[in-house]
């Protein structure tokens, strides 16, 4: 399988897909008919029996889709009221073909009562390519429509298809969004994901071959991107076949304990914790499966690290959870980043400690480094990046040369080579203290097993979200550890069976 089996198209790439399809001999009017037909089908399934439908049509192709849906619904017996933002004589292109088939009244003005009388609204005003805020009467319509079930064509009007951000102060809030061929980033990134409601992706006749020409660089996270890389068990493998993770214990011991146990649960063959002598007992009592190594009091931490890392079988390192903000942590991170052959996860304090000297961190990062900042930590290291979440993560990955996991309800994973993955399976109740420490440990454990950093990051974020769903609402970070086991079982098989 290729890395982008589940591609997401930007607005410009979707335009390109349309163009390629039309050049191949499929008419734009046919594509528009299939799009409107899909909208009508979605709405028909949402209403039982005959209902009152208010269809709002914009000036472009999105409006043309609305005309098609309106006619089909009218022919099926629905009471349809159709509004057009522009008069019939001003409609152009493929939309004109379908506007000409509408034989009913066409309203160019509406009152609040028209929305109150409708059972459902069809928002076919503007598609994903809208680049300006809703204004005037359309902005008013978005407010009047809030109390009614709304089906949006392509994407809710007022929402950016590329960023998922509301452009201005007004947006239609959809019960369901019907989009075409592939999802857009705006369907997956918050607040767009919530505003879109349930998203249906429908086939309107665009050929799959056009993806080869477009070569999309964004994908929605899914096991098909990385599941073949998860190592399998067999009779001739032993614990070192699954790597050895080293977690640096910080001053807040709970964080590193969660990370260590997560690395174990996800399949790291061995996990060691390197901690101070005073914390040794805490980690030793955490689990007999952990190897606890100590830094002697009063010694140079760097020499102790050299001694531990003389074991070349240690191939994956995690530093940062509960690490504190002192110079000792900074020196340790700098030391580890010089180890180009080891995979390294930098989390939490290991990122924030460089806030006043961020270039020292950025210049030392290499291709085997994964950074897992939340938005606050990200801004400390990349304060000048203030664009969309995708653009920020992509630019940070390119400038640093490492993998960026920009965490949140819509975590974005970016590689320096331009690949971007948006994760969508995290439940809201995953926002708990310690959850990020578990994620860092999962990624570390996957790196130990030989996954490439980008694949380990994508797999780790997805497994993290699924483990939370398994744990259920009311979970705490500890509950994720048991969830990891059940999720990983899906991808493991014994080769000797």
C-alpha positions as CSV (number, residue, x, y, z in Angstrom):
1,X,0.0,0.0,0.0
2,X,1.1,3.5,-0.7
3,X,1.3,6.1,2.1
4,X,-1.7,8.1,0.8
5,X,-4.3,5.4,0.3
6,X,-6.8,7.8,2.0
7,X,-6.0,11.1,0.3
8,X,-7.4,14.5,1.1
9,X,-7.6,17.2,-1.6
10,X,-7.0,20.9,-1.2
11,X,-9.4,23.2,-2.9
12,X,-7.0,23.8,-5.8
13,X,-6.4,20.1,-6.2
14,X,-10.2,19.5,-6.4
15,X,-10.4,22.0,-9.1
16,X,-7.7,20.2,-10.9
17,X,-9.5,16.9,-10.5
18,X,-12.6,18.4,-12.1
19,X,-10.6,19.8,-14.9
20,X,-8.8,16.5,-15.7
21,X,-12.2,14.7,-15.7
22,X,-13.8,17.2,-18.0
23,X,-10.8,17.1,-20.4
24,X,-11.2,13.3,-20.5
25,X,-14.7,13.7,-22.0
26,X,-17.0,14.0,-19.1
27,X,-19.1,17.1,-19.3
28,X,-19.2,19.6,-16.4
29,X,-23.0,19.5,-16.6
30,X,-22.9,15.8,-16.0
31,X,-20.7,16.2,-12.9
32,X,-23.1,18.8,-11.6
33,X,-26.1,16.6,-12.1
34,X,-24.5,13.7,-10.2
35,X,-23.5,16.1,-7.4
36,X,-27.0,17.5,-7.1
37,X,-28.5,14.1,-7.3
38,X,-26.4,13.0,-4.3
39,X,-27.5,16.0,-2.3
40,X,-31.2,15.2,-3.1
41,X,-30.6,11.6,-2.1
42,X,-29.0,12.6,1.2
43,X,-31.9,15.0,2.0
44,X,-34.5,12.4,1.0
45,X,-33.0,10.0,3.5
46,X,-33.1,12.7,6.2
47,X,-36.8,13.5,5.8
48,X,-39.6,11.0,6.2
49,X,-42.5,11.6,3.8
50,X,-43.2,15.0,2.2
51,X,-41.4,18.0,3.7
52,X,-40.8,21.6,3.1
53,X,-37.3,22.3,1.7
54,X,-35.7,25.7,1.3
55,X,-32.8,25.5,-1.3
56,X,-30.3,28.4,-1.3
57,X,-28.4,28.6,-4.5
58,X,-25.2,30.7,-5.0
59,X,-23.9,32.2,-8.2
60,X,-21.5,29.4,-9.2
61,X,-21.3,25.7,-9.6
62,X,-22.4,25.1,-6.0
63,X,-25.6,26.9,-6.9
64,X,-25.9,24.7,-10.0
65,X,-25.8,21.6,-7.7
66,X,-28.6,23.2,-5.7
67,X,-30.8,23.6,-8.8
68,X,-30.4,19.9,-9.6
69,X,-31.3,18.9,-6.1
70,X,-34.3,21.2,-6.1
71,X,-35.7,19.7,-9.3
72,X,-35.2,16.1,-8.2
73,X,-36.8,16.8,-4.8
74,X,-39.7,18.6,-6.4
75,X,-40.3,15.7,-8.8
76,X,-40.3,13.4,-5.7
77,X,-43.1,15.3,-4.1
78,X,-41.3,17.6,-1.7
79,X,-42.5,21.2,-1.3
80,X,-39.4,23.1,-2.6
81,X,-38.8,26.8,-2.3
82,X,-35.7,27.9,-4.3
83,X,-33.7,31.0,-3.7
84,X,-31.0,32.3,-6.0
85,X,-28.4,34.8,-5.0
86,X,-28.4,36.2,-8.5
87,X,-31.3,36.6,-11.0
88,X,-31.9,33.8,-13.6
89,X,-30.5,35.9,-16.4
90,X,-27.2,36.3,-14.7
91,X,-26.5,32.6,-14.2
92,X,-23.7,31.3,-16.4
93,X,-21.9,28.1,-17.4
94,X,-23.0,24.6,-16.4
95,X,-25.2,26.1,-13.7
96,X,-27.3,27.7,-16.4
97,X,-28.1,24.3,-18.0
98,X,-29.7,23.1,-14.8
99,X,-31.2,26.4,-13.8
100,X,-33.1,26.2,-17.1
101,X,-34.7,22.9,-16.1
102,X,-36.2,24.4,-13.0
103,X,-39.7,25.4,-13.9
104,X,-40.9,26.6,-10.5
105,X,-40.6,30.1,-8.9
106,X,-37.2,31.5,-8.2
107,X,-36.9,33.8,-5.2
108,X,-34.3,36.5,-5.0
109,X,-35.3,37.6,-1.5
110,X,-36.2,35.8,1.7
111,X,-37.6,36.6,5.1
112,X,-36.9,35.0,8.4
113,X,-40.4,33.4,8.2
114,X,-39.2,31.4,5.1
115,X,-36.6,29.7,7.2
116,X,-39.0,29.1,10.1
117,X,-41.5,27.4,7.7
118,X,-38.9,25.1,6.2
119,X,-38.3,21.6,7.5
120,X,-34.8,21.5,6.2
121,X,-32.4,23.9,4.5
122,X,-30.1,23.1,1.6
123,X,-27.0,25.3,1.7
124,X,-25.8,25.4,-2.0
125,X,-24.5,29.0,-1.8
126,X,-20.7,28.7,-1.8
127,X,-18.4,25.7,-2.0
128,X,-15.0,25.0,-0.5
129,X,-13.3,27.7,-2.7
130,X,-14.9,30.7,-1.0
131,X,-12.1,33.1,0.1
132,X,-14.1,35.9,1.8
133,X,-16.4,36.2,4.8
134,X,-20.2,36.0,4.4
135,X,-21.8,39.4,4.3
136,X,-25.1,41.1,4.1
137,X,-28.2,39.0,3.6
138,X,-26.2,35.8,3.2
139,X,-24.7,36.4,6.7
140,X,-28.3,36.9,8.0
141,X,-29.4,33.7,6.3
142,X,-26.7,31.7,8.2
143,X,-28.2,33.0,11.5
144,X,-31.8,32.2,10.5
145,X,-30.8,28.7,9.4
146,X,-29.3,27.7,12.7
147,X,-32.5,26.4,14.2
148,X,-33.2,24.1,11.2
149,X,-31.5,20.9,9.9
150,X,-29.1,22.0,7.2
151,X,-27.5,20.0,4.4
152,X,-24.5,21.8,2.9
153,X,-23.2,21.2,-0.6
154,X,-19.4,20.5,-0.6
155,X,-18.8,22.5,2.6
156,X,-20.8,24.8,4.8
157,X,-20.9,28.3,3.3
158,X,-18.5,30.6,5.2
159,X,-16.0,27.8,6.0
160,X,-12.6,27.6,4.4
161,X,-12.1,24.3,2.5
162,X,-8.4,24.4,3.1
163,X,-8.1,25.4,6.8
164,X,-11.4,24.5,8.5
165,X,-11.6,28.1,9.8
166,X,-14.6,30.4,9.7
167,X,-13.9,33.3,7.4
168,X,-15.3,36.2,9.4
169,X,-18.1,36.0,11.9
170,X,-20.8,34.0,10.1
171,X,-21.1,30.4,8.8
172,X,-23.8,27.9,8.1
173,X,-23.8,25.0,10.6
174,X,-24.6,21.8,8.8
175,X,-26.3,18.7,10.1
176,X,-24.8,16.9,7.1
177,X,-22.3,17.9,4.4
178,X,-22.3,16.2,1.1
179,X,-18.9,16.5,-0.6
180,X,-17.5,15.0,-3.8
181,X,-14.7,12.6,-4.7
182,X,-12.5,13.2,-1.7
183,X,-12.7,15.1,1.6
184,X,-11.0,18.5,1.9
185,X,-8.9,19.6,4.9
186,X,-11.8,21.8,6.1
187,X,-13.9,18.7,6.7
188,X,-11.3,17.4,9.1
189,X,-9.8,20.4,10.9
190,X,-11.6,22.1,13.8
191,X,-13.8,24.0,14.0
192,X,-14.7,22.9,10.5
193,X,-15.1,19.2,11.5
194,X,-17.8,20.1,14.0
195,X,-19.5,22.7,11.7
196,X,-19.7,20.2,8.8
197,X,-21.7,17.6,10.9
198,X,-21.8,14.2,9.3
199,X,-19.7,14.2,6.1
200,X,-20.8,12.0,3.1
201,X,-18.2,11.6,0.3
202,X,-19.9,10.7,-3.0
203,X,-18.8,9.5,-6.4
204,X,-19.9,11.9,-9.2
205,X,-17.9,10.4,-12.0
206,X,-14.4,11.7,-11.3
207,X,-11.9,9.1,-12.3
208,X,-9.4,7.6,-9.7
209,X,-6.6,8.0,-12.3
210,X,-6.5,11.7,-11.8
211,X,-5.0,11.2,-8.4
212,X,-1.8,10.1,-10.1
213,X,-1.5,13.4,-11.8
214,X,-2.5,15.5,-8.8
215,X,-0.2,13.5,-6.4
216,X,-1.9,14.7,-3.2
217,X,0.4,15.2,-0.2
218,X,-2.3,15.1,2.5
219,X,-4.1,12.0,3.8
220,X,-6.5,11.2,6.6
221,X,-4.9,9.0,9.1
222,X,-5.9,5.4,8.7
223,X,-4.2,2.0,9.4
224,X,-3.8,1.4,5.6
225,X,-1.0,4.0,5.7
226,X,1.2,2.1,8.1
227,X,-0.3,-1.2,9.3
228,X,2.0,-3.3,7.1
229,X,5.0,-1.8,9.0
230,X,3.9,-3.2,12.4
231,X,6.4,-6.0,13.1
232,X,4.9,-9.5,13.5
233,X,5.8,-12.3,15.9
234,X,7.5,-15.5,14.7
235,X,9.4,-18.4,16.3
236,X,12.8,-17.0,15.4
237,X,12.3,-13.5,17.0
238,X,13.3,-12.5,20.5
239,X,12.9,-9.4,22.7
240,X,15.7,-7.5,20.9
241,X,13.9,-8.1,17.6
242,X,11.4,-5.5,18.9
243,X,13.9,-2.9,20.0
244,X,14.9,-1.3,23.3
245,X,13.4,2.1,24.3
246,X,15.1,4.4,26.8
247,X,12.9,6.9,28.6
248,X,14.5,9.8,30.6
249,X,12.7,10.1,33.9
250,X,12.0,13.7,34.9
251,X,11.3,15.5,38.1
252,X,7.6,14.8,37.7
253,X,7.8,11.0,37.8
254,X,4.2,10.3,36.8
255,X,4.8,11.5,33.2
256,X,7.8,9.3,32.4
257,X,6.1,6.3,34.1
258,X,3.1,6.6,31.8
259,X,5.4,7.0,28.8
260,X,7.4,3.9,29.7
261,X,4.4,1.7,30.2
262,X,2.9,2.9,26.9
263,X,6.1,2.0,25.1
264,X,5.9,-1.5,26.6
265,X,2.3,-1.9,25.8
266,X,2.7,-1.0,22.2
267,X,5.4,-3.7,21.8
268,X,8.9,-2.3,22.5
269,X,10.9,-5.5,23.4
270,X,12.6,-3.7,26.3
271,X,12.1,-0.4,28.0
272,X,14.6,1.2,30.3
273,X,14.1,4.3,32.5
274,X,17.1,6.5,33.3
275,X,16.4,8.5,36.5
276,X,18.0,10.0,39.5
277,X,18.9,7.8,42.5
278,X,16.2,9.4,44.6
279,X,13.5,8.4,42.1
280,X,14.8,4.8,41.6
281,X,12.3,3.2,43.9
282,X,9.3,5.0,42.3
283,X,10.2,3.6,38.9
284,X,11.1,0.2,40.3
285,X,7.7,-0.2,41.8
286,X,5.9,1.0,38.6
287,X,6.3,-2.4,36.9
288,X,8.7,-5.3,37.1
289,X,8.8,-5.1,33.3
290,X,10.8,-1.9,33.4
291,X,14.5,-1.7,33.6
292,X,15.6,1.1,35.9
293,X,19.0,2.7,35.5
294,X,20.2,5.5,37.7
295,X,22.3,8.6,37.4
296,X,24.6,8.9,40.4
297,X,24.3,12.0,42.5
298,X,27.0,14.6,42.1
299,X,28.3,13.1,38.8
300,X,28.2,14.6,35.3
301,X,24.9,13.5,33.8
302,X,26.5,13.5,30.3
303,X,29.1,10.8,31.3
304,X,26.3,8.7,32.8
305,X,24.3,9.0,29.6
306,X,27.4,7.9,27.6
307,X,27.7,4.9,29.7
308,X,24.0,3.8,29.3
309,X,24.0,4.5,25.5
310,X,27.1,2.4,25.1
311,X,24.6,-0.4,24.8
312,X,23.9,-0.1,21.0
313,X,20.8,-2.2,21.3
314,X,19.0,0.9,22.7
315,X,17.6,2.3,19.5
316,X,14.8,4.6,20.6
317,X,14.9,7.5,23.1
318,X,12.3,9.7,24.7
319,X,13.0,12.8,26.7
320,X,10.8,15.6,28.0
321,X,7.8,14.2,29.9
322,X,8.0,15.7,33.4
323,X,11.6,16.9,32.6
324,X,11.6,20.3,34.2
325,X,13.1,23.4,32.6
326,X,16.7,23.4,33.8
327,X,20.0,23.7,31.9
328,X,20.6,20.0,32.7
329,X,17.6,19.0,30.5
330,X,18.8,21.3,27.7
331,X,22.3,19.8,27.8
332,X,20.9,16.3,27.7
333,X,18.7,17.1,24.7
334,X,21.6,18.6,22.9
335,X,23.7,15.5,23.7
336,X,21.0,13.2,22.4
337,X,20.5,15.1,19.2
338,X,24.1,14.4,18.3
339,X,23.2,10.7,18.1
340,X,22.1,10.7,14.5
341,X,21.6,6.9,14.3
342,X,19.1,6.8,17.2
343,X,15.4,7.6,16.9
344,X,14.5,10.4,19.3
345,X,11.1,11.7,20.6
346,X,11.2,15.2,22.0
347,X,8.1,16.0,24.1
348,X,6.8,18.6,26.5
349,X,9.7,20.2,28.5
350,X,12.3,19.0,26.1
351,X,10.8,21.4,23.6
352,X,9.8,24.2,25.9
353,X,13.2,24.5,27.5
354,X,14.5,26.0,24.2
355,X,12.0,28.8,24.2
356,X,14.7,31.5,24.5
357,X,17.2,29.7,22.2
358,X,15.0,28.0,19.7
359,X,17.5,28.0,16.9
360,X,19.8,25.8,19.0
361,X,17.0,23.2,18.9
362,X,15.9,23.7,15.3
363,X,19.4,23.5,13.9
364,X,20.2,20.3,15.8
365,X,17.1,18.3,14.7
366,X,17.5,15.6,12.1
367,X,15.4,13.1,10.2
368,X,15.2,10.6,13.0
369,X,13.6,13.1,15.4
370,X,9.9,13.3,16.2
371,X,8.6,16.4,18.1
372,X,5.2,16.2,19.8
373,X,4.2,19.7,20.8
374,X,0.7,21.0,21.6
375,X,-0.2,24.4,20.3
376,X,1.4,26.3,23.2
377,X,4.7,24.4,23.0
378,X,4.7,24.8,19.2
379,X,4.4,28.6,19.4
380,X,7.4,28.8,21.8
381,X,9.7,27.2,19.1
382,X,8.0,28.5,16.0
383,X,6.5,31.8,17.0
384,X,6.5,33.3,13.5
385,X,4.3,30.5,12.0
386,X,0.7,31.9,12.3
387,X,-1.1,30.3,9.4
388,X,-3.4,27.3,9.2
389,X,-2.5,24.2,11.3
390,X,-1.5,22.3,8.2
391,X,0.7,25.1,6.9
392,X,2.3,25.6,10.3
393,X,3.1,21.9,10.8
394,X,4.4,21.6,7.2
395,X,6.7,24.6,7.5
396,X,8.0,23.6,10.9
397,X,8.9,20.1,9.6
398,X,10.6,21.5,6.5
399,X,12.6,24.1,8.4
400,X,13.7,21.7,11.2
401,X,14.2,18.5,9.2
402,X,12.2,16.5,11.8
403,X,8.7,15.0,12.1
404,X,6.2,17.4,13.6
405,X,3.2,16.0,15.6
406,X,1.1,19.1,16.2
407,X,-1.3,17.8,18.8
408,X,-4.9,18.6,19.4
409,X,-8.4,17.2,18.6
410,X,-7.3,17.3,15.0
411,X,-3.6,16.3,15.3
412,X,-1.5,17.0,12.2
413,X,1.6,15.0,11.4
414,X,4.0,16.6,9.0
415,X,7.2,15.3,7.4
416,X,10.0,17.4,5.9
417,X,9.4,15.8,2.5
418,X,5.9,17.4,2.4
419,X,3.7,14.5,3.5
420,X,0.9,15.5,5.8
421,X,-1.6,13.4,7.7
422,X,-4.6,14.6,9.6
423,X,-5.8,12.5,12.5
424,X,-9.5,12.3,13.1
425,X,-10.3,9.5,15.5
426,X,-9.5,11.2,18.9
427,X,-12.6,11.5,21.2
428,X,-13.0,14.8,23.0
429,X,-12.5,13.1,26.4
430,X,-8.9,12.3,25.5
431,X,-8.1,15.8,26.7
432,X,-6.7,14.6,30.0
433,X,-3.5,15.2,32.0
434,X,-1.0,12.6,31.1
435,X,-2.5,11.7,27.7
436,X,0.3,13.3,25.9
437,X,2.9,11.4,27.9
438,X,1.2,8.2,26.8
439,X,1.3,9.3,23.1
440,X,5.0,10.0,23.4
441,X,5.6,6.6,24.8
442,X,3.6,4.9,22.1
443,X,5.6,6.6,19.3
444,X,8.8,5.7,21.1
445,X,7.8,2.1,21.3
446,X,7.0,2.0,17.6
447,X,10.3,3.6,16.7
448,X,12.1,0.9,18.8
449,X,10.4,-1.7,16.6
450,X,11.8,-0.2,13.4
451,X,9.0,2.0,12.1
452,X,10.2,5.0,10.2
453,X,9.6,8.2,12.2
454,X,6.8,9.5,10.0
455,X,5.0,6.1,10.1
456,X,5.6,5.7,13.9
457,X,4.1,9.1,14.5
458,X,1.0,8.4,12.3
459,X,0.5,5.0,13.8
460,X,1.1,6.3,17.3
461,X,-1.5,9.1,17.1
462,X,-4.1,6.7,15.6
463,X,-3.5,4.0,18.2
464,X,-3.7,6.7,20.9
465,X,-7.1,7.8,19.7
466,X,-8.5,4.3,19.4
467,X,-7.2,3.4,22.9
468,X,-9.1,6.4,24.2
469,X,-12.3,5.2,22.5
470,X,-11.8,1.7,24.0
471,X,-11.3,3.3,27.5
472,X,-14.5,5.3,27.1
473,X,-15.7,8.6,28.6
474,X,-14.5,9.3,32.1
475,X,-11.1,7.7,31.3
476,X,-7.9,9.0,32.8
477,X,-4.4,8.6,31.2
478,X,-3.8,5.3,33.0
479,X,-6.8,3.8,31.3
480,X,-5.1,4.3,27.9
481,X,-2.5,1.7,28.7
482,X,-5.0,-1.2,28.8
483,X,-6.6,0.2,25.6
484,X,-3.3,0.1,23.7
485,X,-3.2,-3.6,24.1
486,X,-6.6,-4.2,22.6
487,X,-5.9,-1.8,19.7
488,X,-2.5,-3.4,18.8
489,X,-4.0,-6.8,18.8
490,X,-5.8,-5.9,15.5
491,X,-2.5,-5.6,13.7
492,X,-0.5,-8.5,15.1
493,X,-0.5,-12.1,13.9
494,X,1.8,-15.0,14.5
495,X,3.6,-15.9,11.3
496,X,3.9,-19.5,12.4
497,X,0.1,-20.0,12.7
